[in-house]
């Protein structure tokens, strides 16, 4: 992307409130998984992150904004409504 003069961004420069969901997710990911870890390889980090997201964050972790339900449960309930 940089070779074409493009920069990846999830929000406006300097505005952490512009994309609260992404900011909140990455904060949670860093606090619950990344901090204190020393990954030997990028592949080890990738496997740990995917495992965290698919195995815990989406399926077991309760989310305040979803009424203390998991994203999987909230999605299932929305699909049935």
Residue pairs with C-beta under 8 A, 6 or more apart in sequence:
1 7
1 8
10 18
10 19
10 22
10 23
11 18
11 19
11 22
11 23
12 18
16 23
17 23
28 57
29 49
29 52
29 53
29 57
32 52
33 48
33 49
33 52
37 45
37 48
39 45
39 48
57 71
58 70
58 71
58 72
59 70
59 71
59 72
60 70
61 70
62 68
62 69
62 70
63 69
63 70
63 71
63 74
66 73
66 74
67 74
69 77
